Amino acid sequence: MLPTLRLKITNVYAKGDYTVTVHVGSEAVPLQLLLDTGSSTLALHSNNYNPYNDSDLTTTSLVQEVIYGIGGWAGAVAKTSVQLHGNINLNLSHNYFAVADAGNMPFAKADGILGLAYKKLNQATDISLYLQQQHLQLTSSLPWPFKYSGCSELSKIQSLLADYPKKDLTPWFSNITQQGLTADLFSFYCRRSSVHCNENGVLATQSDPLNQGWFILGGGPEQDDLYQAPFFDVKVLHDVYYNVLLTAVQVDEQPLISCSLGKGNDESNGFFDTGAAGILLPIDVYQKITDDISTFNPALVSVLSKIPAFNGVEQGISNQWVDTTQWPDLHFYFLGVNGESIKLTCPPCDYWQCNAPVYGLSSFKIIPQLKHFSSQHIIGLPLLCNYYTVFDRQSHNTGLIRCALACR
């Protein structure tokens, strides 16, 4: 039987998103990497990891550039060793990763990102020909060979790389399973989608159990101290993101709000994203939800009007304005593995986060689609807080997402 690794995680470094401690390279440098099912790349800040001190490092002629909804980066691709230490130790001798030299990783004090999605999202560009054309005495992308490095210059890097050949790299988690180190599933448990800020300061906030969680590598249902059975199985439609079909949203017991299908032949219209600290919805769905909340309790209209427009930085309103006992549950209906409808509930204590982003404020975690986002339903941490979530990639071809009520 393959081993299961249970790892502590925390949301204090990435300001709401969860990081796990990963030891990288021959020096086993401990880094806090953001766990992200919405991407597949393992990337590190160059100022927190020095590749030139790493005797396990193997360079390549590859580069990667990734632009998220907010922020992005570009950097050289190399290989090195990766270690995880929990109830057991796991060592991976050669794994692709990127040294993020250009742009900006939008992950607060995290040291990088650990993408957990599928291979199609882990694409690199081979710049061998570029290096030859520039008459550089280089055969690898490290050190960074481009003059562009600022955040505003990522589009120039994108344009420069457009004409060079692409290669899909094996993501970190896929590499682990292909080497037979763990089973092809992992699980996620958390209690907050924002850092719970304590009135007694930073140290109290860091030790607050509300800001901790678990990442289960290679396991799921056997961790029965973390959930209450049964599991509800959501179908994963594509092995790109953890793509799902959200059919409807409901405020309390009011009429269902229908959600549009994906475009073309792709009926999926959203994905589960552990790297999203909110639930992002198309503007029309968001507006209908807020309208139905106002119908549910007209006294909440004035509170809704106080919520600041989302600008990429978490904001809040005074705790005294938010009494979660007066707010409705939000229900999300997904396509199940056998065609049935799976209902998952986000209670008000999860879509309102008290004492966030600072002590004394509350943050509203349902967010309307940003102008530059595609019309997708991004199912982030506010819904996952209520569930122990198993990303089971070994079932039903493209996998399934199993959700059971979390023990909290």
Secondary structure as UniProt FT lines:
FT   STRAND          5..14
FT   TURN            15..16
FT   STRAND          17..24
FT   TURN            25..28
FT   STRAND          29..36
FT   TURN            37..38
FT   STRAND          42..45
FT   TURN            46..48
FT   HELIX           51..53
FT   TURN            55..56
FT   STRAND          58..67
FT   STRAND          72..85
FT   STRAND          89..104
FT   TURN            108..109
FT   STRAND          112..115
FT   HELIX           119..121
FT   STRAND          123..126
FT   HELIX           128..133
FT   TURN            134..135
FT   HELIX           151..153
FT   HELIX           154..161
FT   TURN            162..163
FT   STRAND          166..168
FT   HELIX           172..178
FT   TURN            179..180
FT   STRAND          185..189
FT   TURN            199..200
FT   HELIX           202..207
FT   HELIX           209..211
FT   STRAND          212..217
FT   TURN            221..222
FT   TURN            224..225
FT   STRAND          227..235
FT   TURN            240..241
FT   STRAND          242..244
FT   STRAND          246..251
FT   TURN            252..253
FT   STRAND          257..258
FT   TURN            264..265
FT   STRAND          270..272
FT   TURN            274..275
FT   STRAND          279..281
FT   HELIX           283..296
FT   HELIX           298..300
FT   HELIX           301..306
FT   STRAND          317..318
FT   HELIX           319..321
FT   HELIX           324..326
FT   STRAND          330..336
FT   TURN            337..338
FT   STRAND          341..346
FT   HELIX           348..351
FT   STRAND          352..354
FT   TURN            359..360
FT   STRAND          361..364
FT   STRAND          366..368
FT   TURN            371..372
FT   STRAND          377..379
FT   HELIX           381..384
FT   TURN            385..386
FT   STRAND          387..392
FT   TURN            393..394
FT   TURN            396..398
FT   STRAND          400..406
//
